[in-house]
Every structure is written in structure tokens, then in C-alpha cells.
Amino acid sequence: MRLSLATRYRLLNFQVTESDGVLWIGFRPGMVHAIVKEVWNGLPLTRSDAEQYYTELALLGKRYGNPYFRIVAHGGFLSEALSFELHGLTVSDESYIESLSSGRHVELYPHNEAAYRAVIKGFGQHRIGAVAQATGTGKSYLLARYIADHAEERILVLAPNVTILNEIRKAVGFRVCCTTSLKEEYFLEQLALNY
């Protein structure tokens, strides 16, 4: 039996309302953070298709203070369809549904979907990376998504305080280690250099 997209979100404790041909998704009761439209397309989504969906979703979004939007395109999409990410629209394919079903899904805002692809590309060429974004833009969730998607790898995350590590831990459930002494900090520094 194939689970509906709404059911997959509910299994991850998202709040879901189905109306107007879309899913209204909230991280907390009474809130709408995303509007998700599932599309059963025969051909990959184009930029023109994404623009039409963006217009439709933006009109719906005005009711809730312009949440972000996601299109789940079962027939895939062309890279040109991603041109609206910085305007709050993410285009996903079947791999997104697989992620929802994995038990390790970390939801990202559209601007971080683009950043995540850059992180993946960067780690394809380098062993070490840094995420530099403004405060409150979702860096912890970006790292959590990478950790969740690469659970079989050994990943060392260094952060200036335990709050950031706790955010990542909440998203993916990994162990958090916090140092308080210079001796421990020196040990972790050496560990990072030899990693």
C-alpha cells in the first residue's frame, strides 16, 4: 500500500490540512509554514510550469503571511524549475518522498535547499566545509539534513556553543559532546586536525 503525501507528513508529526488542492503544512498546531502541491506530471517540470504553480501558491499563501511553497513533482523537474527557490518555492521529486519515508527527514526552507545542493557539491570535491549564513537562517537544519542523509559516515561538527549542537541533535537524534576545559578543547582541536 502506497501512503499518501499527507499521511507521510502526519507520520513525522507535521500538522496537515488538505484543501484547495494543496496540503497546508505546519510545524505546530494552528500554524501554516508551508503549502505543498503534489503534481503527477508525465514530463519533467519546466521553469514555465514552476512559474504557474508559484503564482497559484502565492495567492493561497497570502492567507497565512506568505509561508514557503513546495511542489512535489512525481515526473521530476528540469534544473530551470528551481529558479524560484529564492522566492520561497522549492521543487522536489520522488527523492523527497523517499526522504519523508526514511525516518531521518529534515525539512529545509527553499533558500536552504539551494544551499544544501551547494554543500553536497562542495563535499564531492573537499573533505572540510563551512556554512556561513546570517543568524536564524537555518544553518543548524542544513547540517542536520547532511548528517541525516549521510548517517553511515563519521561527521564531526564543531560549534561555538551547545545550543547549536542541541538544535542539530533534536533534528537527527545524535549524541552531543560539549567541552568546558581548555584541555578538552585542545583534544577536540587535535581530533579535528587529524580527522
C-alpha positions as a Markdown table, in Angstrom:
| # | Residue | x | y | z |
|---|---|---|---|---|
| 1 | Met | 0.0 | 0.0 | 0.0 |
| 2 | Arg | 1.4 | 3.4 | -1.0 |
| 3 | Leu | 1.0 | 6.1 | 1.6 |
| 4 | Ser | -0.3 | 9.5 | 0.6 |
| 5 | Leu | 1.9 | 12.5 | 0.9 |
| 6 | Ala | -0.4 | 13.9 | 3.7 |
| 7 | Thr | 0.0 | 10.7 | 5.7 |
| 8 | Arg | 3.8 | 10.8 | 5.3 |
| 9 | Tyr | 3.8 | 14.3 | 6.8 |
| 10 | Arg | 1.5 | 13.3 | 9.6 |
| 11 | Leu | 3.8 | 10.3 | 10.5 |
| 12 | Leu | 6.5 | 12.9 | 11.0 |
| 13 | Asn | 4.3 | 14.9 | 13.4 |
| 14 | Phe | 3.6 | 17.7 | 10.9 |
| 15 | Gln | 0.1 | 19.4 | 11.2 |
| 16 | Val | -1.6 | 18.8 | 7.8 |
| 17 | Thr | -4.8 | 20.2 | 6.4 |
| 18 | Glu | -6.0 | 19.3 | 2.9 |
| 19 | Ser | -7.9 | 21.9 | 1.0 |
| 20 | Asp | -7.8 | 24.0 | -2.2 |
| 21 | Gly | -5.9 | 21.1 | -4.0 |
| 22 | Val | -2.9 | 21.5 | -1.7 |
| 23 | Leu | -1.6 | 20.5 | 1.7 |
| 24 | Trp | -1.3 | 23.2 | 4.3 |
| 25 | Ile | 1.7 | 22.0 | 6.5 |
| 26 | Gly | 2.5 | 23.3 | 10.0 |
| 27 | Phe | 5.3 | 22.5 | 12.4 |
| 28 | Arg | 3.0 | 23.4 | 15.3 |
| 29 | Pro | -0.8 | 23.2 | 15.7 |
| 30 | Gly | -2.7 | 26.2 | 14.4 |
| 31 | Met | 0.3 | 27.3 | 12.2 |
| 32 | Val | 0.9 | 27.1 | 8.5 |
| 33 | His | 4.6 | 27.1 | 7.5 |
| 34 | Ala | 4.3 | 25.6 | 4.0 |
| 35 | Ile | 1.9 | 25.0 | 1.2 |
| 36 | Val | 2.7 | 21.8 | -0.7 |
| 37 | Lys | 1.2 | 20.9 | -4.1 |
| 38 | Glu | 1.6 | 17.3 | -5.3 |
| 39 | Val | 1.9 | 17.1 | -9.1 |
| 40 | Trp | 1.6 | 13.9 | -11.2 |
| 41 | Asn | 3.4 | 15.1 | -14.3 |
| 42 | Gly | 4.3 | 13.0 | -17.3 |
| 43 | Leu | 7.1 | 15.2 | -18.4 |
| 44 | Pro | 9.7 | 16.9 | -16.1 |
| 45 | Leu | 8.5 | 20.3 | -14.7 |
| 46 | Thr | 9.9 | 23.3 | -16.6 |
| 47 | Arg | 10.5 | 26.9 | -15.5 |
| 48 | Ser | 7.2 | 27.9 | -17.0 |
| 49 | Asp | 5.4 | 25.2 | -15.1 |
| 50 | Ala | 7.1 | 26.3 | -11.8 |
| 51 | Glu | 6.1 | 29.9 | -12.5 |
| 52 | Gln | 2.4 | 29.0 | -13.0 |
| 53 | Tyr | 2.5 | 27.0 | -9.7 |
| 54 | Tyr | 4.3 | 29.8 | -7.9 |
| 55 | Thr | 1.6 | 32.3 | -9.0 |
| 56 | Glu | -1.1 | 29.9 | -7.8 |
| 57 | Leu | 0.6 | 29.1 | -4.5 |
| 58 | Ala | 1.5 | 32.8 | -3.8 |
| 59 | Leu | -2.2 | 33.7 | -4.0 |
| 60 | Leu | -3.1 | 31.0 | -1.5 |
| 61 | Gly | -0.1 | 31.9 | 0.7 |
| 62 | Lys | -1.4 | 35.5 | 1.3 |
| 63 | Arg | -3.9 | 34.0 | 3.8 |
| 64 | Tyr | -1.1 | 32.9 | 6.1 |
| 65 | Gly | 1.6 | 35.5 | 5.9 |
| 66 | Asn | 3.3 | 34.0 | 2.8 |
| 67 | Pro | 4.6 | 30.7 | 4.0 |
| 68 | Tyr | 7.1 | 28.8 | 1.8 |
| 69 | Phe | 5.9 | 26.6 | -1.0 |
| 70 | Arg | 6.9 | 23.2 | -2.3 |
| 71 | Ile | 5.9 | 21.3 | -5.4 |
| 72 | Val | 6.4 | 17.5 | -5.3 |
| 73 | Ala | 6.7 | 16.6 | -8.9 |
| 74 | His | 6.4 | 12.8 | -9.4 |
| 75 | Gly | 7.6 | 13.1 | -13.0 |
| 76 | Gly | 10.7 | 15.0 | -12.0 |
| 77 | Phe | 11.8 | 18.5 | -13.0 |
| 78 | Leu | 14.4 | 20.3 | -15.1 |
| 79 | Ser | 17.0 | 22.4 | -13.2 |
| 80 | Glu | 15.5 | 25.5 | -14.7 |
| 81 | Ala | 12.4 | 24.9 | -12.5 |
| 82 | Leu | 14.5 | 25.7 | -9.4 |
| 83 | Ser | 14.7 | 29.4 | -10.4 |
| 84 | Phe | 12.0 | 30.4 | -7.8 |
| 85 | Glu | 13.8 | 29.0 | -4.7 |
| 86 | Leu | 15.0 | 32.4 | -3.5 |
| 87 | His | 11.3 | 33.5 | -3.8 |
| 88 | Gly | 10.2 | 30.7 | -1.5 |
| 89 | Leu | 9.3 | 27.9 | -3.9 |
| 90 | Thr | 11.1 | 24.5 | -3.7 |
| 91 | Val | 10.6 | 21.9 | -6.4 |
| 92 | Ser | 11.1 | 18.3 | -5.3 |
| 93 | Asp | 10.8 | 14.9 | -7.0 |
| 94 | Glu | 10.4 | 11.3 | -5.8 |
| 95 | Ser | 13.6 | 11.5 | -3.7 |
| 96 | Tyr | 11.8 | 13.9 | -1.4 |
| 97 | Ile | 9.1 | 11.3 | -0.8 |
| 98 | Glu | 11.8 | 8.7 | -0.1 |
| 99 | Ser | 13.4 | 11.2 | 2.4 |
| 100 | Leu | 10.0 | 11.6 | 4.2 |
| 101 | Ser | 9.7 | 7.8 | 4.4 |
| 102 | Ser | 13.3 | 7.3 | 5.7 |
| 103 | Gly | 12.6 | 8.2 | 9.3 |
| 104 | Arg | 15.5 | 10.7 | 9.1 |
| 105 | His | 13.9 | 13.5 | 7.2 |
| 106 | Val | 14.9 | 17.1 | 7.9 |
| 107 | Glu | 12.7 | 19.7 | 6.3 |
| 108 | Leu | 14.6 | 22.7 | 4.8 |
| 109 | Tyr | 13.3 | 26.1 | 3.7 |
| 110 | Pro | 13.7 | 26.9 | 0.0 |
| 111 | His | 16.8 | 29.1 | 0.3 |
| 112 | Asn | 18.5 | 26.2 | 2.2 |
| 113 | Glu | 17.6 | 23.7 | -0.4 |
| 114 | Ala | 19.8 | 25.6 | -2.8 |
| 115 | Ala | 22.5 | 25.9 | -0.1 |
| 116 | Tyr | 22.2 | 22.1 | 0.6 |
| 117 | Arg | 22.9 | 21.3 | -3.1 |
| 118 | Ala | 26.0 | 23.5 | -2.9 |
| 119 | Val | 27.1 | 21.7 | 0.3 |
| 120 | Ile | 26.7 | 18.3 | -1.4 |
| 121 | Lys | 28.7 | 19.6 | -4.4 |
| 122 | Gly | 31.4 | 21.0 | -2.2 |
| 123 | Phe | 31.8 | 17.8 | -0.2 |
| 124 | Gly | 32.1 | 16.0 | -3.5 |
| 125 | Gln | 35.4 | 17.8 | -4.0 |
| 126 | His | 36.6 | 18.6 | -0.5 |
| 127 | Arg | 36.7 | 16.9 | 3.0 |
| 128 | Ile | 36.0 | 20.0 | 5.1 |
| 129 | Gly | 33.3 | 22.6 | 4.7 |
| 130 | Ala | 31.9 | 25.6 | 6.4 |
| 131 | Val | 28.3 | 27.0 | 6.3 |
| 132 | Ala | 28.3 | 30.8 | 6.5 |
| 133 | Gln | 24.8 | 32.4 | 6.7 |
| 134 | Ala | 23.2 | 35.0 | 8.9 |
| 135 | Thr | 21.7 | 34.2 | 12.3 |
| 136 | Gly | 18.4 | 32.4 | 12.2 |
| 137 | Thr | 18.6 | 31.3 | 8.5 |
| 138 | Gly | 18.6 | 27.6 | 9.2 |
| 139 | Lys | 22.3 | 26.6 | 9.3 |
| 140 | Ser | 21.7 | 24.0 | 12.0 |
| 141 | Tyr | 19.0 | 22.4 | 9.9 |
| 142 | Leu | 21.2 | 22.4 | 6.9 |
| 143 | Leu | 23.9 | 20.5 | 8.9 |
| 144 | Ala | 21.2 | 18.2 | 10.4 |
| 145 | Arg | 20.0 | 17.3 | 6.9 |
| 146 | Tyr | 23.5 | 16.5 | 5.8 |
| 147 | Ile | 24.0 | 14.3 | 8.8 |
| 148 | Ala | 20.7 | 12.5 | 8.3 |
| 149 | Asp | 21.4 | 11.9 | 4.6 |
| 150 | His | 24.9 | 10.6 | 5.4 |
| 151 | Ala | 24.2 | 8.7 | 8.6 |
| 152 | Glu | 26.7 | 6.0 | 7.7 |
| 153 | Glu | 29.6 | 8.4 | 7.6 |
| 154 | Arg | 31.7 | 9.8 | 10.5 |
| 155 | Ile | 30.9 | 13.5 | 10.8 |
| 156 | Leu | 32.5 | 16.0 | 13.2 |
| 157 | Val | 30.5 | 19.2 | 13.9 |
| 158 | Leu | 32.3 | 22.0 | 15.7 |
| 159 | Ala | 30.1 | 24.8 | 17.0 |
| 160 | Pro | 30.8 | 27.8 | 19.3 |
| 161 | Asn | 28.1 | 26.6 | 21.8 |
| 162 | Val | 26.0 | 23.7 | 22.8 |
| 163 | Thr | 22.7 | 25.4 | 21.7 |
| 164 | Ile | 23.6 | 24.9 | 18.0 |
| 165 | Leu | 24.5 | 21.2 | 18.7 |
| 166 | Asn | 21.2 | 20.7 | 20.5 |
| 167 | Glu | 19.3 | 22.0 | 17.5 |
| 168 | Ile | 21.0 | 19.5 | 15.3 |
| 169 | Arg | 20.6 | 16.8 | 17.8 |
| 170 | Lys | 16.8 | 17.5 | 18.0 |
| 171 | Ala | 16.6 | 17.2 | 14.3 |
| 172 | Val | 18.5 | 14.0 | 13.8 |
| 173 | Gly | 19.0 | 12.5 | 17.3 |
| 174 | Phe | 22.8 | 12.2 | 17.5 |
| 175 | Arg | 25.0 | 12.4 | 20.6 |
| 176 | Val | 26.2 | 15.8 | 21.7 |
| 177 | Cys | 29.5 | 16.4 | 23.4 |
| 178 | Cys | 30.3 | 19.7 | 25.0 |
| 179 | Thr | 33.7 | 20.8 | 26.3 |
| 180 | Thr | 34.3 | 23.1 | 29.2 |
| 181 | Ser | 38.0 | 22.9 | 29.8 |
| 182 | Leu | 40.9 | 24.1 | 27.7 |
| 183 | Lys | 42.4 | 20.6 | 27.9 |
| 184 | Glu | 39.2 | 19.1 | 26.3 |
| 185 | Glu | 39.1 | 21.9 | 23.7 |
| 186 | Tyr | 42.8 | 21.2 | 22.8 |
| 187 | Phe | 41.9 | 17.5 | 22.4 |
| 188 | Leu | 39.0 | 18.2 | 20.1 |
| 189 | Glu | 41.1 | 20.6 | 18.1 |
| 190 | Gln | 43.7 | 17.9 | 17.6 |
| 191 | Leu | 41.0 | 15.4 | 16.8 |
| 192 | Ala | 39.6 | 17.8 | 14.1 |
| 193 | Leu | 43.1 | 18.3 | 12.6 |
| 194 | Asn | 43.6 | 14.5 | 12.4 |
| 195 | Tyr | 40.1 | 13.6 | 11.2 |
